[in-house]
Amino acid sequence: MNAFEIHGGKPLKGEIIPQGAKNEALQILSAVLLTEEKMTISNIPDIKDVNKLIDLLRSLGVVVNQLNKDTYEFQAKDINIDYFTSEEFKQKGGSLRGSIMIVGPLLARFGKAAIPKPGGDKIGRRRLDTHFLGFEKLGAKFVYDADNHFFNVDATALKGTYILLDEASVTGTANIIMAAVLAKGTTTIYNAACEPYLQQLCKMLNRMGANISGIGSNLLTIEGVDSLGGTEHRMLPDMIEIGSFIGLAAMTGSEITIKNVAYKELGIIPTVFSRLGIKMELKGDDIFIPAQDSYEIDTFIDGSILTISDAPWPGFTPDLLSIVLVTAIQAKGNVLIHQKMFESRLFFVDKLIDMGAQIILCDPHRATVIGLNKQTQLRGIQMSSPDIRAGVSLLIAALSAQGKSTIFNIEQIERGYQDIEQRLVALGADIKRVEAQPMGH
């Protein structure tokens, strides 16, 4: 078992470059299946979930050339459609939630696909109904094979239609768009997700010859076309990483510059962190965060306690609520964190309480953080990471804590963050990878 050993409590300093956006990568890479022409994609993050998807594309018959660390060329000319029914696909597809994303493009181009029942993060139920209902509306038929735990999908004649999504699912919207771009006629998707990742996907598809309008809104109109061509695409920087580094700077009292953040794509994220009292300056396209001894949480205008909750874009992304919660531990003042979209994402707060944080877990969705205002430091403990975002939140807590912390199950962190320890060491963090037996063994 790999673990991180962290000696915390000292300020960091320097520059850090965010990786390419993980959530965008899973959509963009799946879209290479929509054309037999060459696709060149850059700023691809080197992380497990993305590498697994690239590996899956190779197995399907996509020719993959890595041009440099973050740039690949893809050509999906000869696809082996029977690969779906193989035992190998069941293994590979089943271990990666992102594998659902290849279904839309395959249905669109080949009229059929199959998917094993998916796995992924332990953050409560993550339904795939939105994807399936959308495909069905476009005319696909699903047959669940209970013996093999496979969904077989037949979509020989997809037709444009009006779709009102039951939830503004990012991956669901992306998947349906990829199926609809080659369907006959017009598809209208209402209550569509409109995250920057999705806007990136739509813009790229349009460069390939698709006809999508309403990009950036929750009402998309897609005129089906006969075929798509190749293009080049560069991923946005990962906004979850950018938010994580803002929180890290505040908690550890560090002076950090986050480079090339694509600021106009960050939406409300900088505003939420500034409401926690964190000072930031935009210099060109870099965010400079000065070292702060203290940061004070804003209140609402009537003086009542600030609530920070997640909402579909352009609201605040649920992926950063864990980071906001951790950052608030050392702020001056109180804040209620309300995690609306996923249950059980707040269950890592018991570890923070063990470290000395003042947090009241009200229920599976709400936690009140009573800021310590850096009057007492957290103390290092041994802990295990339940999901990607909680893992990084615990990492931030450990870097701000006094003494030694050990974080187990770091595979969860590495699913989403590339070379995280080298990048933190470059800022002056005392963090190293160790072989360790988890607690209770």
C-alpha positions, 0 to 999 in steps of 0.5 A: 500500500502506498501512503503519503507521509507529511510533516506539516505546519510550514508555509510554502512558496512558489509557482504551480501550474494546474494540470489539464481538466480531468472531467473535460478529458474524459469527454474529449477523448471519447469524442475521438471515436466520432470521426475516422480522421486524425484528432490532436489533443493537448494538455491531457492530464497524466492521471489514472482515470485518463490513462485507463480511458486512452488504454481502452481506446487503444483496445477498441482499435484507435491508433494512439500516438503520444507526441509529448507528455501532454499531447496525443494524436488519435485516429479511430479509423478501424474500430473493433466493435466486437471488442465490447462483448469480450471479457477484457472489456468487461474488466477494463470498462467495469473499473472506469466510470468514464467508460460510459462516455464512449457509448454516445459516440459509438452509438452515433457512428456504428449504431451499437454499443455495450457497457458493463455495469459501472463502478467508481467513487464512493460518494453515494449513488451516481445514477446513469439513468440520464444517459440511458433515458437520453439515448432511448429518446433518440431511438436506442433500445437497451437490453440488460443481460443479467448473466453477464451484467452487460447493457447491450444497446442497439441504435441503428437509426437515431433520430433527433428529438426534444429531450428534457433532462431529469437532471443537469448531468455533465456526463449525461449531457455530453454523452447525449450530445455526442450521440445526437451530432450524427442523428437524423434531424434536430435534437433539443436538449433542455436542462442541459449542463453548461459547465466550461468542459461541456462548452469546450466539447461543443466548440470542438465538435463544431470545429469537426463539422457538427452544428450545435447552438446555445453553447453555454446555456441550458438549452442546446440545439443540435442539427444532425450532420452526416459525418465529422472530420478531425481537429485539434483541441487543447484542454482547459486547466483543471478548475478543481485543482485551481480551487484546491491550490487557493485553499492550500495557500490560505490554510498554510499561510503561503504565498503562491502563484497559480499559473495560466488559470483560464480565469474567465472559465472559473465562474464563481469559484474565485468569488466563493474563496474570497468570501472566506476572506482569502485575498487574491490578485489576478496578474495576466492569467495567473492568480497570485495569493499573498501569505495571510496570517488571518482570513475572515469569513464574510457574513450575509448582509443581514449578519446571518451565517454564510452558507456555501452550497453546490449547484449545477454550473454556473453555481458552485461545483460540488467537487470544491465543497470539501476544499472550502470546508477544509479551508474554513477550519482556519478562517475567522468566523463560521460557515455552513457547508451544504452539500446538496448534490451527493450524499456521504461526501462529507463523511471525511469530517471525522478525520478533521475533527480528530485533527482538532477542527471545530466542525458540527456534522448536522446530517449527511449533507450539512456541516457547520465549521467554526473557524479556529482563526489560526489560534490553534494548529491542527495536529497530524494523524493517520487517516485514509482517503475515501474519495478523490476530493476528500483525499486532497482536502485531507492532504491540505489539512495535513500540510497545515497541521503540526507534526506528522500525518500519514494518508493511506489509500492515496490511489484515490488522490492519484486518480485525479491529481497528476504528480501531486507530491512532486509539485507540492515538494517544489513549493517547499512541502515536506511530503514523501511517498512511503510503503505502509500498512493501513490502520487496523492491519 
